[in-house]
Amino acid sequence: MVVVESLACGTPVVALKAEGGGPNEIVTHGEDGFLVHADQIGRTLLQALEQPEAMARMRLAARRKAVEQYSIGVTQSAFFDIVSEATHP
């Protein structure tokens, strides 16, 4: 949830790579955030601060992803589709 909230605020995410699920399913590395190993967090943050133009593009991509994939209308529609399929086979 925090990852999607961050994207909605136009804040690129720095998250730990994990096996399946979580941020890996939401963040696109290098596009709207970074998926890194624990020992890469500091270096990744410093590199991001040194590239303001790239970060500006990532902020826009983060916000766009949140609106297009996780807004209330999108999630509500997906939920109703699932319920409809489950109750009307």
C-alpha positions in Angstrom: 0.0 0.0 0.0 2.8 2.4 0.9 4.4 1.9 -2.5 1.2 2.8 -4.4 0.7 5.8 -2.1 4.2 7.0 -2.9 3.6 6.6 -6.6 0.4 8.6 -6.3 2.3 11.4 -4.7 4.7 11.4 -7.7 7.5 10.0 -5.5 9.8 7.4 -7.2 10.1 4.4 -4.9 13.4 2.8 -3.7 12.5 -0.7 -2.5 14.2 -3.9 -1.8 14.2 -6.6 -4.4 12.2 -9.6 -3.1 11.2 -13.0 -4.4 7.8 -12.5 -5.8 5.0 -10.1 -4.6 5.2 -6.7 -3.0 7.1 -3.9 -4.6 8.4 -6.2 -7.4 4.9 -6.3 -8.8 4.3 -2.6 -8.7 7.6 -0.8 -9.3 9.3 -0.8 -12.7 13.0 -0.5 -12.0 14.4 2.7 -13.6 11.0 3.9 -14.8 9.1 4.9 -11.7 11.5 3.7 -8.9 14.3 1.4 -8.1 14.4 -2.2 -6.9 17.7 -2.8 -5.2 19.5 -5.1 -2.8 20.0 -3.8 0.7 23.6 -2.9 0.2 22.7 -0.7 -2.8 20.2 1.7 -1.2 22.6 4.4 -0.3 24.4 4.4 -3.6 21.0 4.4 -5.5 19.8 7.4 -3.5 23.0 9.4 -4.2 22.8 8.5 -7.9 19.2 9.7 -8.0 20.0 13.0 -6.4 22.7 13.6 -9.0 20.3 13.1 -11.9 17.5 15.7 -11.4 16.2 15.4 -15.0 15.9 11.6 -14.8 14.1 12.0 -11.4 11.7 14.5 -12.9 10.7 11.9 -15.6 10.4 9.2 -12.9 8.1 11.4 -10.8 5.8 11.8 -13.8 5.9 8.1 -14.6 5.2 7.3 -10.9 2.1 9.5 -10.8 0.9 8.3 -14.2 1.2 4.6 -13.1 -0.8 5.3 -9.9 -3.6 7.0 -11.7 -3.8 4.5 -14.6 -3.4 1.3 -12.6 -4.4 1.9 -9.0 -7.0 4.7 -8.9 -10.2 4.0 -7.1 -12.1 3.7 -10.3 -9.7 1.2 -11.8 -9.5 -0.9 -8.7 -13.3 -0.8 -8.1 -14.0 -1.9 -11.6 -11.5 -4.8 -11.3 -13.1 -5.8 -8.0 -16.6 -5.8 -9.4 -15.4 -7.9 -12.4 -13.9 -10.5 -10.0 -17.1 -10.6 -7.9 -19.3 -10.9 -11.0 -17.2 -13.7 -12.5 -17.3 -15.6 -9.1 -21.1 -15.2 -8.7 -22.1 -15.7 -12.3 -20.0 -18.5 -13.7 
